[in-house]
Amino acid sequence: MGCGDFHCSRNALIALNTLYILVSIILISVAATAQYAAVVTSTSVIGGIIACGVFLLIVALIGLVGAIKHHQVLLFFYMVILVLLFLIQLFVSIGCLVYGESKREEVIKYGWEHEASSKTKAQVQKEFECCSLNGTYKAGDPPCVNLKCCSMISNATNQMCLDDNNCPSCLEELDDLMHKALRTVGGVGLFFSFTELFGVFWTYRYRNQKDPRANPNAFL
C-alpha cells in the first residue's frame, strides 16, 4: 500500500526533516574538519558548506514544526526555501568534489604563511606529527626537535627532522585531511541535496491534504 493518507504523509515528512537535521550536523562537523586543515577561516567553498549545514538545520526545524501542526504558511515557506537550498547545496557540493590538489595546497600555504599564529602552527605540528610546511624548515616556524617523529635522531636539528622523511611535512598531512574531508562533505551534500526535491514534492502533497481532526468542510 502507498503512503497516501494524511497521517502517513505527516509521519513521512517528520522523518524526512529529522534526517535533514542529522545531515546538517554531519555537514557542519565534517566541513569544520576541512576548515581546520586549511588553517584559515576564509576558505569560501568550505564556508559555503558550513552555511548550507546551518541553513538546512534551520529549514528542517521549520519543516518539522510545519509538518506537526499542518501549518500552511510554514509549509509554503519551507518549500520555497528548500528549493533555494537545493540549488545552493548542489553547486557548493560540486565545488567541494572538484577542489583540486593545487588549489588545496594554495589554500593551506596561504593559511600557514599569512593567517596561522605560531601557537596554531605548533598545535598542528604536535597533532599531526609533522614538521614545517613543505620539507624545508623556515625560521619562524615552531621547532620540530621535540616531536616524537624526531626523537630517534641524536643531536637533531629542525631540518634533520625533515631529512630522510623522519617527519612528514605538514603540507602532506593537512592536504590529505582536507582532501578526505572535502570528498566526504561534497558527497554527502550532493546526495542529500536531491532528497530536498523529494521533500518539496512531499510537502506540496501533504499541504493540500485535509486534516481529519479539523472541520471536514475546511480545506487545509
C-alpha positions in Angstrom: 0.0 0.0 0.0 1.2 3.5 -0.8 1.6 6.3 1.7 -1.3 8.4 0.6 -3.3 9.4 3.7 -2.9 12.4 5.9 -1.2 10.6 8.9 1.2 8.7 6.7 2.2 11.9 4.8 2.8 13.8 8.1 4.9 11.0 9.6 7.0 10.7 6.4 7.6 14.5 6.4 8.6 14.4 10.1 11.0 11.5 9.4 12.5 13.3 6.4 13.1 16.5 8.4 14.6 14.5 11.3 17.0 13.1 8.6 17.8 16.6 7.4 18.8 17.6 11.0 21.2 14.7 11.2 22.6 15.5 7.7 23.1 19.2 8.7 25.1 18.1 11.7 27.3 15.9 9.5 27.9 18.7 7.0 28.8 21.2 9.7 31.2 18.8 11.6 33.0 17.4 8.5 33.3 20.8 6.9 34.7 22.2 10.1 37.4 19.5 9.9 38.3 20.7 6.4 38.4 24.2 7.7 40.8 23.3 10.4 43.0 21.6 7.8 43.1 24.8 5.8 44.4 26.6 8.9 42.3 29.6 7.9 38.7 30.7 8.3 38.3 32.3 4.9 38.0 29.3 2.5 34.9 30.1 0.6 33.8 26.6 -0.5 34.2 25.2 3.0 32.4 28.2 4.5 29.6 27.6 2.0 29.1 24.0 3.1 29.0 25.1 6.8 26.5 27.8 5.9 24.4 25.2 4.0 24.5 22.9 7.0 23.3 25.7 9.4 20.7 26.8 6.9 19.5 23.2 6.4 19.2 22.8 10.2 17.0 25.9 10.5 14.9 24.8 7.5 14.5 21.3 8.9 13.2 22.7 12.2 10.7 24.9 10.3 9.6 21.9 8.3 9.3 19.8 11.4 7.0 22.3 13.1 5.0 22.8 9.9 4.5 19.1 9.5 3.4 18.5 13.1 1.0 21.4 13.1 0.0 21.2 9.4 0.7 24.9 9.3 0.0 26.2 5.8 2.2 29.3 5.9 5.2 27.5 7.4 4.9 24.7 4.9 4.7 27.2 2.0 7.9 29.0 3.0 9.5 25.7 3.8 9.0 24.6 0.2 10.4 27.8 -1.3 13.4 27.8 0.9 14.1 24.1 0.3 14.2 24.7 -3.5 16.8 27.6 -3.0 18.8 25.5 -0.6 18.8 22.6 -3.1 20.4 24.8 -5.7 23.0 26.3 -3.4 23.9 23.0 -1.8 24.2 21.3 -5.2 26.7 23.8 -6.6 28.7 24.1 -3.4 28.9 20.3 -3.1 30.2 20.0 -6.6 32.7 22.7 -5.8 34.0 20.5 -2.9 34.3 17.5 -5.1 36.3 19.3 -7.9 38.6 21.1 -5.4 41.9 20.1 -6.9 45.2 19.4 -5.3 46.9 22.6 -6.5 44.0 24.7 -5.1 44.1 22.8 -1.7 47.9 23.4 -1.5 47.5 27.0 -2.3 44.9 27.5 0.4 47.0 25.6 3.0 50.2 27.5 2.1 48.4 30.9 2.3 46.8 29.9 5.7 50.2 28.8 7.1 52.2 31.8 5.9 49.7 34.6 6.4 46.9 33.5 8.8 48.1 30.9 11.3 49.7 32.1 14.5 52.8 30.4 15.9 50.6 28.7 18.5 48.4 27.3 15.8 51.4 26.0 13.8 52.8 24.4 16.9 49.5 22.7 17.7 49.2 21.4 14.1 52.8 20.0 14.2 52.1 18.3 17.5 48.8 16.8 16.5 49.9 15.5 13.1 53.5 14.8 14.0 54.7 16.9 11.1 57.4 19.5 10.7 57.2 22.9 9.0 55.2 23.2 5.8 56.8 21.8 2.7 60.0 20.0 3.5 62.3 22.9 4.3 62.4 24.3 7.8 62.0 28.0 7.8 62.9 30.5 10.5 59.8 31.5 12.4 58.2 28.0 12.3 57.8 26.2 15.6 60.7 23.9 16.5 60.4 20.2 15.4 63.1 18.6 17.6 60.7 17.9 20.4 58.3 15.9 18.1 58.1 12.1 18.5 59.0 11.6 14.9 62.3 13.3 15.6 63.1 11.7 18.9 65.3 8.9 17.5 67.8 11.4 16.0 70.7 12.3 18.2 71.7 16.0 18.3 68.8 16.6 15.9 68.3 20.0 14.2 64.9 21.1 12.8 66.0 20.4 9.3 67.3 16.9 10.2 63.8 16.1 11.4 62.6 16.6 7.8 65.5 14.9 6.1 65.1 11.2 5.1 61.4 11.5 5.8 61.8 11.3 9.6 58.9 13.7 9.9 56.5 14.4 7.1 55.8 17.9 6.1 52.6 19.5 7.4 51.5 20.2 3.9 51.3 16.5 3.2 49.3 15.8 6.3 46.9 18.8 6.0 46.3 18.2 2.3 45.4 14.6 2.9 43.0 15.5 5.7 41.5 18.4 3.7 41.1 16.1 0.6 39.2 13.4 2.6 37.0 16.0 4.4 36.1 17.8 1.1 35.3 14.5 -0.6 33.1 13.3 2.3 31.2 16.5 2.7 30.8 17.0 -1.0 29.5 13.5 -1.5 27.1 13.8 1.4 25.9 17.2 0.4 25.4 16.2 -3.2 23.5 13.0 -2.4 21.2 14.6 0.1 20.6 17.7 -2.0 18.4 15.6 -4.3 16.3 14.4 -1.4 15.4 18.0 -0.8 13.4 17.9 -4.1 11.6 14.9 -2.7 10.9 17.0 0.4 9.4 19.7 -1.7 7.1 17.3 -3.5 6.0 15.6 -0.3 5.4 18.9 1.4 3.2 20.1 -1.5 1.2 16.9 -1.4 0.8 17.0 2.4 -0.1 20.7 2.4 -3.1 20.0 0.1 -4.5 17.1 2.2 -7.4 17.5 4.6 -6.7 17.2 8.3 -9.3 14.7 9.6 -9.1 16.4 13.0 -10.4 19.7 11.6 -13.7 20.7 10.1 -14.3 18.3 7.3 -15.6 21.1 5.2 -12.4 23.1 5.6 -9.6 22.7 3.1 -6.3 23.0 4.8 
